[in-house]
């Protein structure tokens, strides 16, 4: 066989080209942040400033058999939906107000939030609000919020709030002010008549305090619903996973102070999954509440993490009827998919009752 000689100069050019091509830097690749995460619980929140976050993570396989919050993020890491599910079936007894699902969409400088039921149909929440419209700052953080109805008309929620304004202060606290449709500053609610609030978060992003401010001074709310010694701030203690173990109400001097309902402190006993097994309620004298209030509540959960029983106890830990509705024990029944199908009520003698004031 006859071979044709390749000129050395041509061979050198080809080899040089290969080397140049192989040494050319690759285009920078943007890693997608799209993901789906499952959690047993959502973190406690006292303000619409907070974005939903989960606690006690689950695998997708575990979430097939456990009630969970499914958080979905887009390719740049923005939250696009939160669903309360078991095996991706929407359930309607979440901690997300009246919703089984919330969905977010994003436009220039805006984050739009909507709410859906277990049938994936959009619903109204908070007394008639159809759409939350957040304003985002240049860092993508929430700076404001306005409420709208299904026609896009500005509305107030059940607490007569139409809009919120937030600012991050130099000390790291988040300042919150609220306004009605007349653009007049308004209170948090009739039961918590606080105007300017400032929220403190720890290094894990868990809220540790919600405080009343006037100008730059911590102050006591002395309105009718703020107890007889005034209310200045709420303090929260949490587990490393963000589960609230203590919720205390105090005045500027740091003393326990009753809210409108007559309590000043709640202590939660939790299991390893963050579920509240027992809640104790105390007054400003640091004694278990009495009168028309239930001092101790115990909860029982099934293997899916669904609440199946809630029991009222008195100060001596004896099963007792709620003075308001006559109920001592509430039981919940579920179908195979996790839908709540029946709620049963019993008095302290385990006799079935209809709650006082309850209508079908």
C-alpha positions in Angstrom: 0.0 0.0 0.0 1.3 3.4 -0.9 1.1 6.2 1.7 1.0 9.9 0.8 3.3 12.0 3.0 1.6 14.9 4.8 3.7 18.0 4.7 5.1 18.8 8.1 3.7 22.4 8.1 0.2 21.1 7.5 0.5 18.6 10.3 1.8 21.3 12.6 -1.2 23.6 11.8 -3.7 20.9 12.5 -2.0 19.9 15.8 -1.8 23.5 16.9 -5.5 24.0 16.2 -6.4 21.0 18.3 -4.3 22.3 21.2 -5.9 25.8 20.9 -9.5 24.4 20.8 -8.8 22.1 23.8 -7.4 25.0 25.8 -10.3 27.4 25.1 -12.1 28.2 28.4 -15.6 26.8 28.8 -18.6 29.1 29.0 -19.6 29.7 32.6 -22.6 27.5 33.5 -25.4 28.8 35.7 -26.5 26.2 38.2 -30.2 25.8 38.5 -31.6 26.3 41.9 -34.9 24.6 41.0 -35.9 22.1 43.7 -38.7 20.6 45.7 -38.5 20.2 49.4 -40.8 18.5 52.0 -41.2 19.4 55.7 -43.4 18.3 58.5 -44.1 21.9 59.7 -43.8 25.5 58.7 -41.9 27.9 60.9 -44.0 30.1 63.2 -44.6 33.6 62.0 -46.2 36.8 63.4 -46.0 39.0 60.3 -46.7 38.9 56.6 -43.1 40.0 56.0 -41.9 36.4 56.5 -41.6 34.1 53.6 -42.7 30.5 54.3 -40.0 28.2 55.5 -40.2 24.6 56.6 -38.9 22.7 59.6 -38.2 19.0 60.1 -37.3 18.0 56.5 -38.7 14.8 54.9 -37.6 12.9 51.8 -40.0 12.7 48.9 -40.4 9.0 49.7 -41.3 9.8 53.4 -43.8 12.5 52.2 -45.8 9.8 50.5 -47.0 8.7 53.9 -46.7 11.8 56.1 -48.6 15.0 56.1 -46.1 17.6 54.8 -45.5 21.0 53.4 -44.2 20.8 49.8 -42.1 23.8 48.9 -41.2 24.3 45.2 -38.5 26.7 44.0 -37.8 28.0 40.5 -34.5 27.9 38.6 -33.2 31.0 40.4 -34.2 29.8 43.9 -37.5 31.8 44.3 -40.3 30.1 46.1 -43.2 29.4 43.7 -45.6 27.3 45.8 -46.3 25.8 49.2 -48.7 22.9 49.3 -50.0 20.9 52.3 -50.0 17.4 51.1 -49.7 13.7 51.7 -48.4 11.8 48.6 -49.0 15.0 46.7 -52.8 15.0 47.6 -53.8 18.5 48.8 -55.2 18.6 52.3 -57.4 21.4 53.8 -56.3 21.6 57.4 -52.9 23.3 57.1 -51.4 26.2 59.1 -51.7 28.4 56.0 -54.8 30.4 57.0 -57.7 28.8 55.1 -55.6 27.4 52.3 -54.3 24.1 51.2 -51.9 25.7 48.7 -50.3 29.1 48.1 -48.8 30.1 44.8 -46.3 32.9 43.9 -45.6 34.6 40.6 -43.1 37.3 40.0 -43.1 40.4 37.8 -40.7 43.4 37.8 -40.2 44.3 41.5 -43.4 42.4 42.5 -44.3 39.1 44.2 -47.9 38.0 43.8 -49.4 35.6 46.3 -52.6 33.7 45.8 -54.4 31.0 47.9 -56.1 27.7 46.8 -58.3 25.1 48.4 -57.8 21.3 48.3 -59.5 21.3 44.9 -56.9 23.7 43.6 -59.4 26.5 43.2 -58.4 30.0 44.2 -60.1 31.2 47.4 -60.5 34.4 49.4 -58.7 34.6 52.8 -58.5 37.1 55.7 -62.1 38.2 55.3 -62.2 38.8 51.5 -58.6 39.2 50.2 -58.0 37.5 46.9 -54.5 38.6 46.0 -51.5 39.7 48.1 -49.2 42.0 46.0 -45.7 42.4 47.6 -43.3 45.1 46.6 -39.6 43.8 46.5 -36.6 45.9 47.0 -33.4 45.7 44.9 -32.2 42.8 47.0 -35.4 40.9 46.4 -36.6 41.4 50.0 -40.2 42.3 50.8 -40.6 46.0 51.3 -44.4 46.4 51.2 -47.7 44.6 50.7 -51.2 45.6 49.4 -54.4 43.6 49.3 -56.8 43.2 46.4 -60.1 41.5 45.6 -60.9 39.2 42.7 -61.5 42.2 40.4 -58.2 43.9 41.3 -59.9 46.5 43.5 -57.9 47.5 46.6 -59.5 46.1 49.8 -58.9 45.8 53.5 -58.5 42.5 55.4 -60.6 41.5 58.4 -58.4 43.7 60.6 -59.1 46.7 58.4 -55.5 46.7 57.0 -55.0 47.4 53.3 -51.2 47.8 53.1 -47.9 47.2 55.0 -44.6 48.9 54.7 -41.3 47.3 56.0 -37.8 48.6 56.4 -34.7 46.9 57.7 -33.0 49.0 60.3 -29.4 49.5 61.1 -29.6 47.2 64.1 -31.1 44.4 61.9 -34.7 44.7 63.2 -37.5 44.8 60.7 -39.8 47.8 61.2 -43.5 47.3 60.2 -46.2 49.9 59.7 -49.8 49.2 58.5 -52.3 51.4 56.7 -56.0 51.3 55.8 -57.6 52.3 52.5 -57.5 56.0 53.6 -53.7 55.6 54.0 -54.1 56.1 57.8 -51.7 54.2 60.0 -53.7 51.4 61.7 -53.3 48.7 64.4 -52.4 45.0 64.1 -55.9 43.9 65.2 -58.6 45.0 67.7 -57.2 42.4 70.1 -53.6 43.5 69.6 -53.9 47.3 69.1 -50.2 47.9 68.2 -49.1 50.4 65.7 -45.4 50.4 64.7 -43.8 46.9 65.3 -40.2 45.8 65.2 -39.2 42.2 64.7 -36.0 40.7 65.9 -34.6 37.5 64.3 -31.7 35.3 65.4 -28.9 34.1 63.1 -31.0 31.2 61.9 -33.8 33.6 60.8 -36.2 32.6 63.6 -38.2 35.4 65.1 -37.3 36.0 68.8 -39.2 39.2 69.5 -42.1 41.3 68.3 -42.0 44.7 70.0 -44.1 47.9 70.1 -42.3 51.1 69.2 -43.2 54.7 69.2 -40.5 56.6 67.3 -37.4 54.8 68.4 -38.6 54.0 71.9 -40.0 50.8 73.2 -43.3 51.5 74.7 -46.3 50.0 76.5 -49.6 49.7 74.7 -52.2 50.8 77.3 -55.3 50.4 75.2 -58.3 48.5 76.6 -57.1 45.2 75.1 -53.6 45.5 76.5 -54.2 44.4 80.0 -54.0 46.4 83.3 -50.2 47.0 83.2 -49.7 47.4 79.4 -48.1 45.3 76.8 -44.8 46.1 75.1 -43.4 43.0 73.4 -43.8 39.3 72.7 -40.8 37.1 73.2 -40.3 33.7 71.6 -38.0 30.8 72.4 -37.4 28.0 69.9 -35.7 24.7 69.4 -32.7 24.5 67.0 -35.3 23.5 64.3 -37.4 26.6 64.9 -40.3 25.1 66.8 -41.7 27.5 69.4 -41.4 26.3 73.0 -42.2 29.5 74.7 -44.4 32.6 73.8 -44.4 35.3 76.5 -46.1 38.7 76.7 -44.3 41.4 78.6 -44.3 45.1 79.4 -41.4 47.5 79.1 -40.2 46.5 82.6 -40.0 42.8 81.5 -43.0 41.7 83.6 -45.5 39.2 82.3 -48.6 41.1 81.1 -52.0 39.7 80.1 -53.3 40.1 76.6 -57.0 40.7 76.0 -57.8 37.0 76.5 -56.2 36.9 79.9 -53.0 35.0 79.3 -49.4 36.1 79.3 -47.4 33.0 78.6 -47.7 29.7 76.6 -45.3 26.8 77.0 -45.2 24.0 74.5 -43.9 20.5 75.0 -42.9 19.0 71.6 -42.1 15.6 70.3 -39.0 14.8 68.1 -41.0 15.9 65.0 -41.9 19.3 66.3 -45.6 18.4 67.0 -47.1 20.1 70.1 -47.9 17.3 72.6 -49.0 19.7 75.3 -49.6 23.4 75.7 -49.8 25.2 79.1 -51.2 28.7 79.5 -50.2 31.1 82.3 -51.4 34.5 83.4 -49.3 37.6 84.4 -48.9 36.1 87.9 -47.2 33.1 86.3 -50.0 30.9 87.4 -52.0 28.5 85.1 -55.1 30.4 83.8 -58.5 29.6 85.1 -62.1 31.0 84.7 -63.3 30.6 81.1 -59.9 29.6 79.8 -58.4 26.1 79.4 -55.0 25.9 81.2 -53.7 22.7 79.6 -54.3 21.1 76.2 -52.9 17.7 75.2 -52.7 16.5 71.6 -52.3 13.0 70.0 -51.1 12.4 66.4 -51.2 9.4 64.2 -48.4 7.8 62.2 -49.1 10.3 59.3 -48.5 13.3 61.6 -52.2 14.2 61.6 -53.9 15.4 64.8 -56.4 12.8 65.9 -57.3 13.9 69.4 -57.2 17.1 71.5 -58.0 17.0 75.3 -58.7 19.9 77.7 -57.3 19.6 81.2 -57.8 21.7 84.3 -55.0 22.9 86.7 -55.0 19.5 88.3 -54.6 17.8 84.9 -58.1 16.4 85.1 -60.1 16.2 81.9 -62.5 19.2 81.9 -65.2 20.8 79.7 -64.4 24.1 78.0 -66.7 26.6 79.7 -67.3 28.2 76.3 -68.6 25.3 74.3 -68.9 22.4 76.7 -66.3 20.3 74.9 -63.6 18.3 76.7 -62.3 16.0 73.9 -62.2 16.6 70.2 -61.4 13.7 67.8 -60.6 13.8 64.1 -61.2 11.1 61.5 -59.5 10.8 58.1 -59.8 8.8 54.9 -56.9 6.9 53.4 -55.7 9.9 51.4 -55.5 12.0 54.5 -58.6 14.1 54.1 -60.3 15.0 57.3 -63.8 13.5 57.0 -65.3 13.8 60.5 -64.9 15.7 63.7 -66.4 14.3 67.0 -66.9 16.1 70.3 -67.2 14.7 73.8 -67.6 16.1 77.3 -65.5 15.1 80.3 -67.5 12.0 80.8 -66.9 10.9 77.2 -70.5 11.6 76.2 -70.9 12.8 72.6 -72.0 16.5 72.6 -72.7 19.3 70.1 -70.5 22.3 70.9 -72.5 25.3 72.3 -73.2 27.8 69.6 -72.3 25.3 66.9 -74.5 25.1 63.8 -74.4 22.8 60.8 
